[in-house]
Amino acid sequence: MTSLAVETVDAEPAGWRDRIRDVAPGLGLAAALAAVALPVARWSGSPLVSPMVLAMLAGIVIRNTVGIGDALGPGIRTALRPVLRFGIVLLGARLTFGELGAIGLPGIVVVSVALVSTFVFTKLAARALGVDAKLGELIAAGTSICGASAVLAVNTVTRAHDEDVAYAIACVTVFGSLSMVLFPLLMVPLGFTPETYGLWVGASVHEVAQAVGAGFAHGTVAGEFGTVAKLGRVILLAPLILTLGALAARRGGAMAGRAPIPWFVFGFVAVVALNSLVALPPVGVEGAQLASTVCLTMALGAMGLETDIAKLRLKGVRPLILGAAAWIFIAAVAGLLVMLVA
């Protein structure tokens, strides 16, 4: 009896050690891609250079040149699931519910209507163009909310192929970068004030860094309005994912019990609520933001490691056309709404 008890106690640590041994190679490679991408992006000094995209591109190069072995699989899957979800939860540390109110009722209307209408338009346009529904949903999320982070978050419910995720991220990165370059040139011709220009940028530019860059191109006031409006869009990521999860469960019918439940979204909301109720110390907020960026960069590096370029080519140009149409739509709708209500 004594020896049996000892064997049972010893078996548990052995299982944990086996698990760590399984995930270490792939997780270590994803961490190495992040460790390279983060300082390179920082040294570039440009919001156009995203560490997440750099890590993804590096992963794609590795996958499609030297290849990846089976031993890397468990760690890569870990980076794509728990590490990714933890990074999304930590995104909440940069947000408060009060920030959505800081842009006023007109700003909330602009942000909300532009987001919902762009998501619906992109889904319908994907159907019209013959783009796969899951890929269309990812492009819709990345365009309407917050670029690569939204694509990754929504894919926890959409469950598209890795090539679809990579294509969607490429689309939102390209058109979001174009926004950052072109939008500052349009402020004067469109007759925007710094406040209305900032609201337009925050309601329409894809990535947070891109919106911040485009906003501050016209000074502090425009930059602050753009940042607040953009963070207001990010807050709306939570209800979108919950809605998509509920729709997935409803479509599942008898299989509804197996539909994806995005539990991590409740963690995201909890962190936002905590940050709204308690003034978190700046060092804590900065640490959470850094940890979030590291986790998301690792996840995108892992995504790149699972992306087959040959499968990407099979997608053709239609998803790119969809991304362009969504980009133009959100810019036009947000601009018109700003002119009407702001």
C-alpha positions as CSV (number, residue, x, y, z in Angstrom):
1,M,0.0,0.0,0.0
2,T,2.8,2.4,0.9
3,S,4.7,1.8,-2.4
4,L,1.5,2.3,-4.4
5,A,0.9,5.6,-2.7
6,V,4.4,6.8,-3.4
7,E,4.0,5.9,-7.1
8,T,0.7,7.8,-7.3
9,V,2.3,10.9,-5.8
10,D,5.3,10.7,-8.0
11,A,3.2,10.3,-11.1
12,E,1.7,13.8,-11.0
13,P,5.0,15.8,-11.1
14,A,6.2,13.4,-13.9
15,G,3.1,14.4,-15.9
16,W,3.8,18.1,-15.4
17,R,7.4,17.6,-16.4
18,D,6.3,15.7,-19.6
19,R,3.9,18.6,-20.4
20,I,6.6,21.2,-20.0
21,R,9.0,19.1,-22.1
22,D,6.4,18.8,-24.8
23,V,5.5,22.5,-25.1
24,A,9.0,23.9,-24.5
25,P,10.4,23.7,-28.1
26,G,7.5,25.4,-29.9
27,L,6.8,27.8,-27.1
28,G,10.5,28.7,-26.9
29,L,10.6,29.4,-30.7
30,A,7.5,31.6,-30.5
31,A,9.1,33.5,-27.6
32,A,12.4,33.8,-29.5
33,L,10.5,35.4,-32.5
34,A,8.8,37.8,-30.1
35,A,12.2,38.6,-28.4
36,V,13.6,39.6,-31.8
37,A,10.5,41.4,-33.2
38,L,9.9,43.6,-30.2
39,P,13.2,45.4,-30.1
40,V,13.4,45.7,-34.0
41,A,10.0,47.4,-34.0
42,R,11.1,49.7,-31.2
43,W,14.3,50.6,-32.9
44,S,12.5,51.4,-36.1
45,G,10.6,54.3,-34.3
46,S,7.7,53.9,-36.7
47,P,4.1,52.9,-35.9
48,L,4.1,51.3,-39.3
49,V,6.4,48.6,-38.0
50,S,4.4,46.2,-35.8
51,P,6.2,43.6,-33.7
52,M,3.2,41.3,-34.1
53,V,3.4,41.5,-37.9
54,L,7.2,41.1,-37.8
55,A,7.0,38.0,-35.7
56,M,4.3,36.6,-38.0
57,L,6.4,37.2,-41.1
58,A,9.5,35.6,-39.5
59,G,7.4,32.6,-38.6
60,I,6.1,32.3,-42.2
61,V,9.7,32.5,-43.5
62,I,10.8,29.7,-41.1
63,R,7.8,27.5,-41.9
64,N,8.2,27.8,-45.7
65,T,12.0,27.5,-45.9
66,V,13.5,25.2,-43.2
67,G,10.1,23.9,-42.1
68,I,9.0,22.9,-38.6
69,G,9.1,19.5,-37.0
70,D,6.3,17.7,-35.1
71,A,8.1,18.4,-31.8
72,L,7.2,22.1,-32.2
73,G,3.5,21.4,-32.5
74,P,2.4,21.4,-28.8
75,G,4.2,24.6,-28.0
76,I,2.9,26.4,-31.0
77,R,-0.7,25.4,-30.1
78,T,-0.1,26.6,-26.6
79,A,1.0,30.0,-27.9
80,L,-2.1,30.1,-30.2
81,R,-4.5,29.4,-27.3
82,P,-3.8,30.1,-23.7
83,V,-0.9,32.6,-24.4
84,L,-3.1,34.5,-26.9
85,R,-6.1,34.6,-24.6
86,F,-4.0,35.8,-21.7
87,G,-2.7,38.6,-23.9
88,I,-6.2,39.6,-24.9
89,V,-7.3,39.7,-21.2
90,L,-4.4,42.0,-20.4
91,L,-5.5,44.4,-23.2
92,G,-8.1,45.6,-20.8
93,A,-5.5,47.2,-18.6
94,R,-5.2,50.1,-21.0
95,L,-8.9,50.8,-21.1
96,T,-11.6,52.2,-18.9
97,F,-15.3,52.5,-19.5
98,G,-15.0,56.2,-18.8
99,E,-12.9,56.6,-22.0
100,L,-15.8,55.8,-24.1
101,G,-17.8,58.6,-22.4
102,A,-14.9,61.0,-22.8
103,I,-15.6,61.5,-26.5
104,G,-19.2,62.4,-25.7
105,L,-22.5,61.1,-27.1
106,P,-21.7,62.2,-30.7
107,G,-18.4,60.4,-30.5
108,I,-20.0,57.2,-29.2
109,V,-22.5,57.3,-32.0
110,V,-19.8,57.7,-34.6
111,V,-17.7,54.9,-33.2
112,S,-20.6,52.5,-32.7
113,V,-22.4,53.0,-36.0
114,A,-19.1,52.9,-38.0
115,L,-18.1,49.7,-36.3
116,V,-21.4,47.9,-36.7
117,S,-22.1,49.0,-40.2
118,T,-18.6,48.1,-41.4
119,F,-18.8,44.7,-39.9
120,V,-22.1,44.0,-41.5
121,F,-21.0,45.5,-44.9
122,T,-17.8,43.4,-45.0
123,K,-19.7,40.2,-44.2
124,L,-22.2,40.9,-47.0
125,A,-19.5,42.0,-49.4
126,A,-17.6,38.8,-48.7
127,R,-20.6,36.8,-49.7
128,A,-21.0,38.8,-52.9
129,L,-17.3,38.4,-53.8
130,G,-17.3,34.7,-53.1
131,V,-14.8,35.0,-50.2
132,D,-15.0,32.3,-47.6
133,A,-17.3,33.3,-44.8
134,K,-14.8,32.7,-42.0
135,L,-12.1,34.8,-43.8
136,G,-14.6,37.5,-44.4
137,E,-15.6,37.6,-40.8
138,L,-11.9,38.0,-39.8
139,I,-11.4,40.8,-42.2
140,A,-14.6,42.4,-41.0
141,A,-13.4,42.2,-37.4
142,G,-9.9,43.5,-38.1
143,T,-11.2,46.5,-40.1
144,S,-14.1,47.5,-37.8
145,I,-12.3,47.1,-34.4
146,C,-8.6,46.9,-33.9
147,G,-6.6,45.2,-36.6
148,A,-4.5,42.1,-35.8
149,S,-5.6,41.9,-32.2
150,A,-9.3,41.7,-33.2
151,V,-8.6,39.1,-35.9
152,L,-6.9,36.9,-33.3
153,A,-9.6,37.4,-30.7
154,V,-12.5,36.8,-33.1
155,N,-10.8,33.7,-34.4
156,T,-11.3,32.1,-31.0
157,V,-14.9,31.9,-32.0
158,T,-14.7,31.9,-35.8
159,R,-12.1,29.1,-35.8
160,A,-10.8,29.7,-39.3
161,H,-7.6,28.1,-40.8
162,D,-4.3,29.7,-39.9
163,E,-3.9,30.8,-43.5
164,D,-7.1,32.7,-43.3
165,V,-5.9,34.4,-40.1
166,A,-2.6,35.4,-41.7
167,Y,-4.4,36.7,-44.8
168,A,-6.8,38.8,-42.7
169,I,-3.9,40.2,-40.7
170,A,-2.0,41.1,-43.9
171,C,-5.1,42.9,-45.2
172,V,-5.7,45.0,-42.2
173,T,-2.0,45.8,-41.8
174,V,-1.7,47.0,-45.4
175,F,-4.8,49.2,-45.4
176,G,-4.3,50.4,-41.8
177,S,-0.8,51.5,-42.8
178,L,-2.2,53.4,-45.8
179,S,-4.6,55.1,-43.5
180,M,-1.8,56.4,-41.3
181,V,0.0,57.8,-44.3
182,L,-2.9,59.2,-46.2
183,F,-5.4,60.5,-43.6
184,P,-3.2,63.3,-42.3
185,L,-3.2,64.7,-45.9
186,L,-7.0,64.9,-45.9
187,M,-7.7,66.9,-42.7
188,V,-7.6,70.3,-44.4
189,P,-9.4,69.3,-47.7
190,L,-12.2,67.7,-45.6
191,G,-12.5,70.8,-43.4
192,F,-12.0,68.9,-40.1
193,T,-10.9,70.6,-36.9
194,P,-8.3,68.8,-34.8
195,E,-11.1,67.4,-32.6
196,T,-13.2,66.1,-35.5
197,Y,-10.2,64.9,-37.4
198,G,-9.1,62.9,-34.3
199,L,-12.5,61.4,-33.9
200,W,-12.5,60.4,-37.6
201,V,-9.1,58.7,-37.3
202,G,-10.0,56.9,-34.1
203,A,-13.3,55.6,-35.6
204,S,-11.8,54.4,-38.8
205,V,-8.0,53.5,-38.7
206,H,-7.4,49.8,-38.1
207,E,-4.6,49.4,-35.4
208,V,-4.2,51.3,-32.2
209,A,-0.7,52.4,-33.1
210,Q,-1.7,53.5,-36.5
211,A,-4.6,55.6,-35.2
212,V,-2.3,57.2,-32.6
213,G,0.3,58.0,-35.3
214,A,-2.3,59.4,-37.7
215,G,-3.9,61.5,-34.9
216,F,-0.7,63.0,-33.5
217,A,0.4,63.9,-37.0
218,H,-1.9,67.0,-36.5
219,G,-0.9,67.8,-32.9
220,T,-1.8,66.9,-29.3
221,V,-5.5,67.6,-29.4
222,A,-6.1,65.5,-32.6
223,G,-3.9,62.8,-31.2
224,E,-5.7,62.6,-27.9
225,F,-9.2,62.6,-29.5
226,G,-8.0,59.9,-31.9
227,T,-6.5,57.7,-29.1
228,V,-9.7,57.9,-27.0
229,A,-12.0,57.2,-29.9
230,K,-9.8,54.2,-30.9
231,L,-9.8,52.8,-27.4
232,G,-13.5,53.1,-27.4
233,R,-13.6,50.8,-30.4
234,V,-11.4,48.4,-28.6
235,I,-13.8,48.2,-25.7
236,L,-16.5,47.1,-28.1
237,L,-14.4,44.0,-29.0
238,A,-15.9,42.2,-26.0
239,P,-19.6,42.5,-26.9
240,L,-18.8,41.6,-30.5
241,I,-17.0,38.3,-29.6
242,L,-19.8,37.4,-27.1
243,T,-22.4,38.1,-29.9
244,L,-20.5,36.0,-32.4
245,G,-20.2,33.2,-29.8
246,A,-23.9,33.3,-29.1
247,L,-24.7,33.2,-32.9
248,A,-22.3,30.2,-33.3
249,A,-24.1,28.4,-30.5
250,R,-27.5,29.2,-32.1
251,R,-26.4,28.0,-35.5
252,G,-25.1,24.8,-33.8
253,G,-28.6,23.7,-32.9
254,A,-28.2,20.3,-31.3
255,M,-24.5,20.9,-31.2
256,A,-24.9,24.2,-29.3
257,G,-23.2,22.6,-26.3
258,R,-20.0,22.3,-28.3
259,A,-20.1,25.9,-29.6
260,P,-17.1,28.0,-28.6
261,I,-17.7,30.0,-25.4
262,P,-15.1,32.9,-25.3
263,W,-14.6,32.8,-21.5
264,F,-11.5,34.9,-21.8
265,V,-13.7,37.9,-22.8
266,F,-15.1,38.0,-19.3
267,G,-11.5,38.3,-18.1
268,F,-11.0,41.2,-20.5
269,V,-14.1,42.9,-19.2
270,A,-13.1,42.3,-15.6
271,V,-9.7,44.0,-16.2
272,V,-11.4,47.0,-17.9
273,A,-13.9,47.2,-14.9
274,L,-11.0,47.0,-12.4
275,N,-9.1,49.7,-14.3
276,S,-12.3,51.8,-14.3
277,L,-13.0,51.5,-10.6
278,V,-9.5,51.6,-9.2
279,A,-6.7,53.8,-10.4
280,L,-4.1,51.2,-11.3
281,P,-0.5,52.4,-10.8
282,P,1.2,53.5,-14.0
283,V,3.9,50.8,-13.6
284,G,1.2,48.1,-13.3
285,V,-0.6,49.4,-16.5
286,E,2.7,49.6,-18.4
287,G,3.7,46.1,-17.2
288,A,0.3,44.7,-18.3
289,Q,0.5,46.4,-21.7
290,L,4.0,45.0,-22.2
291,A,3.0,41.5,-21.2
292,S,0.0,41.8,-23.5
293,T,2.1,42.8,-26.4
294,V,4.6,40.0,-25.7
295,C,1.8,37.4,-25.6
296,L,0.1,38.6,-28.8
297,T,3.5,38.8,-30.6
298,M,4.3,35.2,-29.5
299,A,0.8,34.2,-30.8
300,L,1.4,35.8,-34.2
301,G,4.8,34.3,-34.4
302,A,3.2,30.9,-33.8
303,M,0.6,31.7,-36.4
304,G,3.3,32.4,-38.9
305,L,5.0,29.0,-38.1
306,E,1.7,27.3,-39.1
307,T,1.1,29.3,-42.2
308,D,1.7,27.6,-45.6
309,I,2.3,30.2,-48.4
310,A,1.0,27.7,-51.0
311,K,-2.4,27.7,-49.3
312,L,-2.3,31.5,-49.0
313,R,-1.9,31.8,-52.8
314,L,-5.0,29.7,-53.3
315,K,-7.0,32.5,-51.6
316,G,-6.4,34.7,-54.7
317,V,-7.0,38.5,-54.8
318,R,-10.7,38.5,-53.8
319,P,-10.0,38.8,-50.0
320,L,-7.6,41.7,-50.8
321,I,-10.4,43.4,-52.8
322,L,-12.7,42.8,-49.8
323,G,-10.1,44.4,-47.4
324,A,-9.9,47.4,-49.7
325,A,-13.6,47.8,-49.9
326,A,-14.0,47.5,-46.1
327,W,-11.2,50.1,-45.6
328,I,-12.9,52.6,-48.0
329,F,-16.3,51.9,-46.4
330,I,-15.3,52.6,-42.8
331,A,-13.3,55.7,-43.8
332,A,-16.3,57.1,-45.7
333,V,-19.0,56.2,-43.2
334,A,-16.9,57.5,-40.2
335,G,-16.1,60.7,-42.1
336,L,-19.8,61.3,-43.0
337,L,-20.9,60.6,-39.4
338,V,-18.3,63.0,-38.0
339,M,-19.5,65.7,-40.4
340,L,-23.2,65.1,-39.4
341,V,-23.1,64.7,-35.7
342,A,-19.8,65.9,-34.3
